[in-house]
Amino acid sequence: MVTRRWPESLGAVVPSGGGKEPDTMPVPVPRQRAIPAVESGQAQEAATAVGGPLKEEAHRDATPTGGTGTTLTLLLIEDDPAGSPLAHELQDSAGKPIRVRTARNLTEAERLLTDDVHCILLDLALSSPGRDDAGDELAVLKHVLRLAPRHAVLALTASADPERGAEAVRVGAQDYLFRDELDGRLLSRAIRYAVERKRSDTAERRLAEGRLRAQENRRLERGLLPTPLLDGSELRFASRYRPGRSRALLGGDFYDAVRTPDGTVHAMIGDVCGHGPDEAALGVELRIAWRALTLAGLCGDELLSTLQQVLEHERADEEIFATLCTVDIAPDGRSAGLCLAGHPAPLLARPGRDARLLPYDNNGPALGLLPGGRWPRMQVELGAEWSLMLYTDGLIEGRVGDGKERLGQDGMVSMIRRQLSEGLRGGALLRAAVEEVRQLNGGELTDDVAVVLLDRTT
């Protein structure tokens, strides 16, 4: 056995265009935006598709701020913050005062910018931080965005200069407000809106990055799966592969099949102990090495001895080993050579006869266990018409029912015999076999499963 809010108190948002609130002086209102995906539920669906820790992280980022037990903190960056009438008027959604820190320049702002700051209110009229920024009206904003990429930013500008405010939003601010038309109520709401908007944007970005990483990983893993080279062969090939790792396409099991110029068809299947990405990578290395050595003319004991050297050089731990089964089928298709390195024997099915396991008597050690091990090559008669199934132990080690009993090789042979009698062949046979093993196990298998089927018909 190989072990292995939007917050409730924000109220209605008045559409852009300078709308006015009743019973108050005319003031600019933060522009209404489309509800972010996090608020509408789309981000949660996306997080479910990506799964795992990313979903939890996105949900955490989308959690509203300013609720019970949390106090919003504003960092006001203005030349004369002491003259601001807003410092004692700001309240969060629960009616608690919003803490305000003040900075007269960017040096002070950097010192006060700690993790408990939720929003930055920046006066765009603040002097530029560097000589090279002369002529750039938004240089101070760009500097703050670089300084605080994870914080919400509100821009303060003059009511006579709305274009500058709009440009600030384009550059990265969550919103802009007119300095000379501002009151505490409006600013309180704008702060809460900006914080939630920033959280939504961050969650969406992380979800998008997670989806891209998942897609890249899938493309990479899919590219590492083998494409058998059997052009010119009369044999039919089918395979089934299910990695034990959740949301993975590749596991420690590996297989391949090639036809050499002399007409011999070589096939193999192997299993690296363990289930992680390191084991999957080692399996890919062994498969590629097997193909190269086979195409170079190596076979039997010589090939397996060389593969063991590859494993010993590439494995991360001396306790890592791999089992392997190789067959080389003669050009006429009627006989084959078989080598086993600690691996279960293949199953042979022929018309009019019960499916049976091939001899296991001369099984050699698993690769990586014994230095200088030997792997005898056994000659096997196949006949004119046959099916040869190679498999990894994930197919036979699933449990049967609720107890501790496992399917085992005998149970697998009985299952394949019955499925053959029902007329199943090729890929349909492998799909049915893997699905039945999964059902007998009462759910998903924890081990990798790989099955290869070679058929010869007259």
Buried (B, 14 or more C-beta within 10 A) or exposed (E): EBEBBBBEBBEEBBEEEBBEBEEEEEBBBBBBBEEBBBBEEBBBEBBEEBEEEBBEBBBEBBEBBBBEEBBBBBBBBBEEBEEBEBBEBBBBBBEBBBBBBBBBBBEBBEEBBEEEBBBBBBBBBBEBBEEEBEEEBBBBBBBBBEBBEEBBBBBBBBBEBBEBBBBBBEEBBBBBBBBEBBEBBBBBBBBBBBBBBBBBBBBBEBBEEBBEEBEEBBEEBEEBBBEBBBEEBBBBBBBBBBBBBEEBBBBBBBBBBBBBEEBBBBBBBBBBBBBBBBBBBBBBBBBBBBBEBBBEEBBBBEBBBBBBEBBBEBBEEEEBBBBBBBBBBBEEBBEBBBBBBBBBBBBBBBEEEEBEBBEBEEBBBBBBBEEEBEBEBBEBEBBEBBBBBBBBBBBBBBBBEEEEEBBEBEBBBBBBBEBBEEEBBEBEBBBBBBEBBBEBBEEEBBBBBBBBBBBBEE
